[in-house]
Amino acid sequence: MKIRYLTAAASALVALPALAADPACSARLKQALAAQGGEDKLRAIRSVSFQASAYRNMLEQSERPEGPYFVSFLETKEQHDHAHHALSRQSAINAPGGQRYTTGLLVADRVAMQSFGARQMPGSARDVRAALEDLALAPERVLLTALDAADTHCEADTILQGVPHRVLAFSFDGAPARIYLNAYTQLPTALDYSGTAAATGYAAYLGDVTTRTLWSFWRLDRNGVRYPMQWDIQLNQLPAQTLMLRELKFDAPADQQLAVPSEVAARFKPDAPAPIPDNARLGQEMEEIAPGVLQIRSSWHVAIVEQTEGLVIIEAPISSSYSEQVLAEAARRYPHKPVIAVVTSSDSWPHLAGIRTYAARGIPIYALDLSAPIVQRTLSASYASHPDALQAAPRKADIRLVSAKTVIGSGANRIELYPLRGETSERQLMAYLPERGLLYASDPFQRRADGSYTDPQAVSELLQAVAREHLQVERFFMMHVAPRPFSELQVVPGSAD
C-alpha cells in the first residue's frame, strides 16, 4: 500500500520539489489552505464526525440508464479518526419496495469489518485501502494531502458551475486526483479521483472510474475551520449520491477508540482476494433444466443452450473475467460447438458487464433496442488500469438489437426473443424455447424464501407479455430463479400496501 501519513516537517520536505518549481501554484494551494482555516488548524484536527441525510440514485438497476432513477434514502453516521487512521460509517437505508436495512463499515488498525444488520463479517484489504483514501481525501484533509504529494502541480484554469476555477492535480495511492478551487473564495468546489475508493460498490462494474465529489453549502465552525455541509457525488459524470450533513463535530470526545471486535479481526485475511466482480468464481451448481439447456447457478445465473448451429449463452453477468469462465465451461462441455450468440436480457449492470468478453471474440451480442446506449457505454468504457481482452485488442462489436420477435438458431432448442415492454420491465427481454415450453424471463422480480414472488406489478407485466405474444409457456426460469411452473405466476396476488 502506498498511502503514508507524514509529520508536518516531513510533509514540507516532500512538498518542496513539486511546488517550489511553480511559485504561483504553491501560492494557490496556500491561499486555499488559508481560506479553509489555515494549515495548522487543519493539521490539528484529530477527528471529524457527522450525521447526514442522503439519497442514492440506484444507477445499477434503474429503468432508464440516463434517469430518472430508482432512489434509496439513507441516514448516515460517519466518523473520521485521523489520530488513529480509522473510519466508521453506518447507514440506515430505505430502498424501493419498502426494503429497510442497515449497513456498516469499520476500518481500524488496518483491519476492516463489514456489517449488515446485526451480522458482522470481516472486510477485505481493499476496504482498508479505500477507507484510508477516503480519510486522506475528505474535505478536512484533501488540501493537506495535495500539499504532501510529491507531484502536485497546477493545470489550466476552467469554468465549473459557471464560476472560474483554479485546478490542482497530484497523485495519491498511485491514482490521479484533481482539486477545483473557486477563484473567488479559494475553497475547493470539487475533487476528481480515480483510485480504489472511487471503484467500490456498483462502481466496481464500470472499468476505470472517476468519482467527482462536489462540495457546497460551506459552514464556518467555531474552531475557525470551514467545512462543506452538502456533498454531491458523481460516477463517470452520472449523479450517484447526495449527502446533506445535519450535524458536524470536530474533535468530539469519543466513548472509546474505534476498534474492530477481536472475534471479527481474528478472521480478517489481508491477503484474501477482494470480493469484487473480477474475482468472482463461476458457480459450481449446474443443472440441465431441459435437453441441451444448462443453467449455471450462482448469485447471477447463466444458461448455455445447445443448438445444431452452436451454443447460445443467456446473460453475461458482472465482469469480463466471469464471462471468460462461462466460455471455458462451454468449451469443456461442448468441445466441438462454437458460441454463436450471447443474449443480455436487461440493462442492469449485473446482466451485461461481461459482454466485453464476447465482443472481443466477435460473438454476436443480442440486446434490447432500448438498451443500445448502455451497451455502447459498456463496450466503450476504459479498462486501462486492469485490461480485459477488449481493452487489449479493441474491435467493433457485433450488436444485434431486438425490437420485435427475433429468432436465434433452429431445431428443438431454437430461441425466440421478445421485448417485455412493461412499465417496470421496460428495459428487459425474454427468451422463449417454444419446443420446450420454456421461458427465460430476465429479472423483473424474484422469488422469496417462503415461495412467494416480489413485485406483483412486474409479475403482471410478464403475464401480459406472454399473452401478447401468444406463447405456450409451461415452465419459466430467471437470473435468480431456477425453473418453476409458469402456473405459479397466475395466482400471484396484488400488493397489500
N, C-alpha and C positions, 0 to 999 in steps of 0.2 A: 504494500500500500504506500502511495506516495504522499499522503497527507501528513503534514508536520505542523506542530504547534511551537512557535518560536517566542522567545523572550523579546521584549521591546528593543533591547540593544541589538540582538541578532537580527531582528526584523529590519532595522535600519541598514545594517550591513548588506542584507540581501537585496533591499530595495535600491540601493545606490547605483549599481551598474546600469539598470534599465532607466531609471528616472533622471539620474544626473545627466545623461546624454541628451535629455529633452527638458530643459527648464520649464517650458510652457506647459508641458504635460504634468510635470511634478507640481506646478502651481495649481493646476485644475484639481488634482487629487487633494491637495492640502486645503483648497477652498471648500471642497465638498466635505472633508472631514470637519472643518470649522463650522460649516453650515449645519451639520447634524449634531454638533455639540462639542467637537474637539477630539483629537486623537486620545488624549489622556483619559477623558471621561469614557470614551467608548472602550478603551482597553481595560478600564477599571470595572466594567460590568461583569459580574460573576454569574448572574443568571437572569433569564427573562422568562416569564410565564404569562400566558394569556388564555382567555376563553373567547371563542369565536362562533358565530353562526355562519353557516356556509351552505352553498348548494353546489352540486357537481353535475355537469352535463354528462350523461352516460353515452359518450361518443361511440363506445364499442358495440352498442346494441340498440341504437335508436332506429326509428322507422326511416329516417332520411339522413344520409351522411352529412348533408350541409345544414341540418336542422330544419325546424325546431327539434329539440332533443328530449328524450326522457330525462327527468330530473330526480335526483335523490337529495334529500336535505340532511344536513349534519349539524350536530352540536359538538364542538371540538375543544378539548383542553390540551394545551401543549406547553412543555417546559424545556427550555434550553439551559443546561447546566454547563456553562463554559469552564468553570473551575475544574470540573472533572470530565469534560468532554462527553457528556451524557445527554440523551434526548428521550423524552417521554411524549407520546401522542396517543390520545384516546378519543374515539368518536362514537357518538350515538347516531345511528343512521335510520332515516325513514325513506324507504325505497318504494318505487311504484308497486301497486298491487297490495298495499298495506303491510309490506315486509318491514319489520323493525329488528335491528340487531346492533350489537356493539363490537367494535374492533379496537385493537391497541397495538402499539409498537413501543418497546423499551429497549434502548441500547445503552449499555454502561460497561465500563471495563472491557471494551471490545468484544462484548457478548450481546447477542440480540435475542429478544423474545417477542413473538407474535401472540396475540390473544384474539379469540373470537368468542364473545360471551364470557362464560366462566372458564372456558378451556384455554390453557396456556401451553405453548409449544415453543421449542427453540426456533429462532430465525436462522438466517444464513450470514455468511461473511459479506455477501452483497448488501444485506440490510445494514450491517455495520458501516460499510463504506458509504452507502447512500446517506445514512444519518450524519456521519461526520462531514460530508459535503453540505448537507442541509444546515448544519451548525455554522460552518465557515462562510456560507453564502446567505445567511439570514440577514435581515436589514441592519441589525446591530453589529454585524461583523464583516459585511461584504466589502466595505471600503478599506478596512484593515487588511483583509485578505488580498486585495489588489495592491496595497502598499507593500505587503510582504512578498508578493510574487516577484520572481527574478526577471520576468519578461514583460512587465506592464508597459504599455505604450498607448499613445493617442492615435485614433483613426479619424477619418473625415467627419466633420460635423454633419448632422442630419436633422430632419424635421420629424418629430414624433408627437402625435396627438395635436398637431397644428402648432407646436412650440419648438423653437430651435434647441437642439441638444448637443452636448459635447460627448464624445464616445471614448471610453477607456476599454482597452482589451488586454487580456492576460490569459495565462494557462493555469488551471488548477486541477490537481489529481489527474494530469495527463489529458485534460479536455479543455476546449476553448470556452472562455467566458467573456462577456461584454457588458459593461455598465453604461447606461444612458443617463447623463447628468443634465438636469434642467438648466439651460443657460441663464435663466433669470434668478433662480433660487439656489442653484448649485446642488440641490438634493437629487439623489438617484430616483429616476422615474421607473426604470426597468432594468432587469437583468436577463440576459440570454445565457443559457448554459446547456452543454451537450454531454455531460458526464453521466455517471451511474445514477445519480439522483434524478436525472431527467427521464430515464428509461425504466421507471418502476411501474408496477400495476399494469394497466391497459397499455401504457406506452411501450412496454416490452415487445409488443407485436409490431411496432411501427418501423423497424430498421433503425437508421440513425435518427435520433430525436433531439430537437432543440426545444427546451422549455423556456418560455418567456414569462417572467413574473413582473407584473406591473404594480407599483406601489403608489398609493394616493391617500387622501384624507389624513394628512400628517398631523400629529399631535405633539406639542411641546410638553414634556414631562417635567415635574418639579425638580428632577435631578439635572435638568438642563439639556437632556438628550431629546432629539426629535425622532419620532417613530411613526411609520405608516399604519393606519388602522384599517385600511382596505387593501387586500391582495387579490389581483386578478391573474389567473394562471392560464397560459395557452400552451398547447402541444402542437408543434409544427403549424402554428398560426390558427389552430382551431380552439375555440373557447372551451376550456375544460372545467374550471372551478373558480368560484369567488368566495373569499372569506371576509367577513366584517368582524373585526375584533371588538368585543364588548367590554372586556376587562383586561388591563395590561399592568403588570407589576415588574419592576426591576429589583433584583437582589432581595426578593421576599424571603423571609425565614422559612426554611423547609423543615417539615417534620422529621425527615431523615434523608440521607443521601440516596439518590436513585441507584437501585441495585436490582439485578435480575435474581429471582429466587434461586437458591442453591440447587434445588432439585431440577430446575429447568436448565440452569447453567451447566450442570453436570452432563446434560445431553446435547449441549451445543457442540457442533463439529465445524470448526473454522475451515477445514479443507473439503467439506462436502460440497458437491455441485449445487449451485443456486437453483431454486425452483422457478426457472424461467422457461419460456417456450422452447428455446434452443436445446435445453437439456431434457425435455420430456421424452420418456421412453415409450415405445409402441405398446399398446395394450396387449396383454397376453391372453385375454379371454376372447376366443374366436368361435363362431358357430356358423355352420352352413344353414341358413334360415329357409332356403329353397334350393332346388338343384342348381348348382353353379352360382349361388349368391352367398357370399361370405360376409358376415358382419364382424368387424374388429371392434371390440368394446373397450372403452377407457372413459376418461372424462369427456371425450369427444369421439363418438362412434364414427367409423368409416366403413363403407361397403365396397366390395370388389365383385363386379358382375362379369361372369364369363359368357362371352358370345362367340359365335362362329368366327367373326372377324377379328376378335381380340378381347381385351379387357377394358371395362369402364369402371373408373373409380368414382364413387359418390362421396363428396366432401374432401376438402384439402385443408384440414384444420391447423391452427395455431402457429406453425413455423415451417420454414423450408426444410429443416432437419427432420421434422416429423414426417413430411411427405417423402423424403428420401427413404425413411424406414418402411413406409407403406409400399413404395415401389420395390424395395428389396424383398419384402414379403410376397408381393405379387410375382416377382421373378422366381422366387423359390418354389412357390406353389404351382405356378403355371409357366414353366421354363420356356415353352415354345409359343407363348402368346404375347404379342405386343400390347402395350397400353394404348388404346386408340382414342380415349377421351377421359376428361375429368369433369365432373359436374360440381359446381359450387352453388348451393341452393339458397344462400342468404347473403346479404351484405354485412352481416355481423362479422367482426374481425376473426373470432374463433373459427368461422366457417371457411374463410378464404385466405388467411395469412400464408398458407402453404402453396398457393397457386404458382408462386415464382419458380418452384422446382419443376413444375410441369411445363411452364413457358420456356425454361432453359433447355428442356429436352424436345421442344417442338410439338408437344402433345396438345391437341385442341382443348380449349377451355370453354365449357358451356356455362353461361351465367344469364341471369335475368336481364332484360333490356334496361330496366331502371337502375341496375347495379353498375352500369358502364363506368360512371365517374369513379366509384370507389375501387373497381377492378383496375382501372388505369392508374389510380393513385398508388395502389399496392405494387403494381408491376414497375412503376417508375421511381419508387422510393429508393433512396440511397442506403446501401448496406456496406459502405466502405469500411466502417470500423470492425465489422465481422462478416466478411464477404461470403455470400452463398453462391450457388452455381450461376445464377443470372447476373450477379454483380461481377463475377469473374469473367464471364463470357456473354455479354449482352446480346440479345437477339429479339426480333419482333415477335410478339406473342400471337398465336392463332386463337383469337377470341371469337366465339360464336354466340351472339346474343339471342335470347329466347323471348319472343313477344307473343307467340301462339304455339299450338301443338308442334313439337319438334321431335323427330324420331332419331334414335341412335341405334344402329345395328339392325339385325333381323333375327328371325327364329324365335325359339321358346323364351329367350331372355332379352328380346328387344325392349328398348326403353322409350317411353313417351314422356316428354317433358311438357309441363303446363304451368303457366303463372298462376299463383294463388289469387292475386288481385283483391285481397281483403283490406279492411280498414287498418287492422293491426299487423296483418301479414302481407302488406303491400309489396315488400321487397324480398319475397320468398317464392320459390317454385317447388313443384312436386314432381317426382319421378315415378312413373307407373309402369309396371311389368304386366301387361294385360293377360298373357298366357299363364301367369302365376296368381292372378288376382291380388297382387302385392303392390302396396303403395308406400313409397318413401315420402313422408310428409314434412320434410325440413325440420323446423324447430319453433313453431308458433306457440307451443305450450308444452308443459312437462307433466309427468305422472308422479304424484306424491307417494310417499311411503305407504300410505293407507289404501292405495289403489285408485284414489280419485285423481281428477285432472285439474290443473290450474287453468285459469283464464277461459271461462265458458265462451266469451266473445270470440276468441281465436278458434276454439273448437267449432263454433257455428260457422266461421268463415271457411274452415276446411271442408265441412259437410256441404256447404253451398258450392264450393269449387268442384267437389266430386260430382255433385248433382248437375252442375252446369255443363261439365264435360262428359256426362253420361258414362262414368267409369264404374265398373263392376268390381268393387273392392271387397275382398274377404279378410285380408289382414293388412295392417299398416305397421311401419317402424319409423323411427326418427333419430335425430342425432343423440338424444338422451333416453330413448325408449327402445327396448327390444321388441320384437314382433308381438302384436296384440290383435285380438279380434276387432275388426272395424266396428262391429255391432256395439262394442262398449261405448263408443262415442255418441251413439244415437240417443243415449239416456243421460248425458251429462246435463245437470241442471244449471239454471242461470245463477248469477252471483246473488248472495243473500244480502249484500250491503252495497 
